[in-house]
Amino acid sequence: IDSGGASNYVDGSGNTWVSDRVYTSGSFGYVGGNAFSTSSAIANTNDDQLYQTNRYATSFEYRFDVPAGNYQATLKFAEILSQSFGVGLRVFNVSIENVPVLVNYDIYAEAGANTATDKIFNTTVADGTLNIRFAVVKSRAAVNAIEVLSIAQDTMPPTVFITNPANSATVNGLVTVSANASDNIGVAGVQFLLDWVNLGAEDTTFPYST
């Protein structure tokens, strides 16, 4: 959702960000707050329009009615109000599902003026509504866009097998150990061990070896 945006926006990757909207039961949107926009160019992104609007207030929230499960929430920020161009001029807290995720957050202190910065958090929804709440510490809380994605539950263990040396092979000296790995969700990396001691760092690139 494009916070503060009056129309849908298609980003450079082809994703559609829907315009900002009031929350209604069974859907998603904001509760409280006001919209603000700028025409200034936004650094650190090719999707300027997504960061050129925001929703702000001393306190407001976004609600997303979703099935129970695991979700990833991306909060997109850019300090676009000139009166807040300075450290400590806009400070606020953010909670997701009543868990604090940003405390005394200062967009300008992190990114500067008119510069995009994203924060990604994982959360679990049990009651059918994902709540993202913003509360002021100084001035007004604000957010420029929010993305919510469902995270598939990983219920199957990965499989991995050594490809080198061959099974039952006798080796000596320096030997490269290689492996293949697969998973229904994806493989982040392979950590080789000898007698439960790590052999070097985790290899995150196929083919996996050490």
N, C-alpha and C positions, 0 to 999 in steps of 0.2 A: 504494500500500500504506500502511495506517494503522499506522505504527510503534508498537508497544506495544499496539495496539488488539486487543481480544478478539473483536470482532464487526464485520461489514461496516458501512460508514457511507455513506449517500447524502447528498451535499452539496447546497447550495442551488441548484446548476445542474443537478442530476439525475445527477451522476457518482457511480458506486459506487466507494468505496475499500475494498478487501478487507482483512480482518483480517490482522494480523501473522502470519507463518508462517516455519518453518524452511525454508531452501533445500533443494530436491531437484532432481536433474538433469533438465533439460528444462522446468523451471518457473522460479520466482523466490522469493526470500525472504532471510532474514538468516542470517549465520554468526557466532555469538557474540553476547554482550550480554545485557542484562536489560531487563525492561519496568518502566515507572514511570507513574503516573497522578495526576491532580489533579482536584478538582471546581471549582476556581476558574474564574471567567469569563475569557475570553481577549479582549483588545482587538485592534482592527485586523482583525477578521474576523467574518463571520456564521456561520462553521462552527467554533464553539468546540470541539466534540467531536474534530475532527481534530487539534487542537493540545493537547488535554488528556492525551495519552499520548505517551510517547517510548520509544525504545530507547537504552540507554546502556552504556558500558563504556570501559575504557582503550583497547581496540582492537576493532573489529568491522567487518563489511562486509555489503553487500547485493549479491546476484548476480541478474541477470536474463538468462536464456537467450533470446536473440533472434537473428533472422537478421542477417547482416552488413549494415551500412548506417549511416545517419546518424540520431541520436536527440537529443531534448531531455529533459534531466533537471531536474526542479524539486524542490529540497530545501526542505522546510517546517520552520521552527524556531519555538519559543517557549520562553523560559526559565521552567520551571514548578516548579523545585526551590527552595524558599525559602533553602536554604543557599548557593545560587549567585546570590542577588539582590545583585549587586555587581560592579563592573568588575574583571576579572582573576580571578574565582573559578572560572570554567569556560572553558578555552581549549583549542582543538583544531584539527587539520588535517583536510582532506578532499581526497581525490583521486578522479578519475573516469578509468578506463582508464589508470591509472598517471600521470596528469597532475594536478599540484596545482591545485585550483580555489579552495580556501579555506585560507589560512595564518594561524595564530594567530587563529582566528576566535573571537569572544566574542559570544554571542547577547545577553547583557544589555547589553553596551556599545553594541550597535547598536539594540536595540529596547526595552530595559527589561524589567521583570518581567511575566510573563503577557501578552505581546504578540506577535502573529504577525508573522513576517517570512519572505519567500520568496527563494530564490536560484535562478536559472535558468542552465543551462549546456548548450551543444551539444557533442556528442561523436560520434566515429565508432567503430563496433564492427567489427573484422575477424575475430575469432576465435569468434564465436557467443555470447559472454558479456559482458554489460555489468557491470563491477565498480565499485562505489562503496565506498571504504574510508574509515574514520574512525579517527583516531589521536590520543590525548590529548597535550596539552602540560601542562595542569594540571587536576586533578580527574578528570573523565570526559568523553569525547566523547558527543554525543547528537544525535538527529534525531527529528522528530515525524511526518513523513510524506514519502513519495517518490512522484513521478509521473514515468513514463517514456513519452514519445510518439515515434513514428516520424516522421521528417522526410522528406517526399517529395523525391526528387532532382529538381532543376530542370534538365532536359536540353534544354528548348526556349527559344530567345531570345524576349524580349518584342517586341511590335510597337507602333509609335508613329507617329502622323502629325499634321502641323500642320493645324488646322481654321480658324485665323485668324492672319494674313491668308491669303487664297486663293492657291493656287499661281500663280506668275508675277505676282502683284499688285505694283504700285508704290506705296510708302507713304512718308510723311514725318511728321515730328513725333513725338509720343508715340503708340505703338501697343501695344495689348494683344495678346500672342501667346498662342494657346490650342492645346491638343493633346488628342488621345485616346490612351490607352495600354491595352494588354491583355496578359495573361500567363497561362499555364496554371496557375501556382501562385498568383499575385496580384501586384498592383502596389503597391509601397511608396511610390513617389513619382516625380515627373518633374523632372529638372533641365534647364532651358533654358540654352543656350549660344550665344554669338555669337563667331565666330572663336576657339573653344575657351576663351572666357572666360565664367564663370558670369553669367547674368542674374538676379540676386537669389538668394534661397534656394530650395532644393528645395521644390516644391509637393507635399504629401502628401495633398491632398484633391481629389477629382473635383468639378467640371471643372478640369483642370489649366491654369494660365495664369500669365503674368508680365507 
